[in-house]
Amino acid sequence: MLLTACDPGSSEVVVKFICPRINEYDAATQDRALRELQALPKDSALRLFVGDYKHLRDQIRVCRERAGAASADPRR
């Protein structure tokens, strides 16, 4: 283990959130995608993939919310 320039008087920890970018889609594209998804057979593997993609997008949104809250922290 290498320790360089350690300052025992400094205990500040900086956390930086790195969140992936979310592709934005216009309303027409979203409507078309919804129609296409609804047209898929109920047991389609693509439904699973789309569900996973939605989950990833939700996680990215949470990451961005946390990153925004951290940057608004008055202690910074």
Buried (B, 14 or more C-beta within 10 A) or exposed (E): EEEEEEEEEEEEEEEEEEBEEEEEEEEEEEEEEEEEEEEEEEEEEEBEEBEEEEEEEEEBEEBBEEBEEEEEEEEE
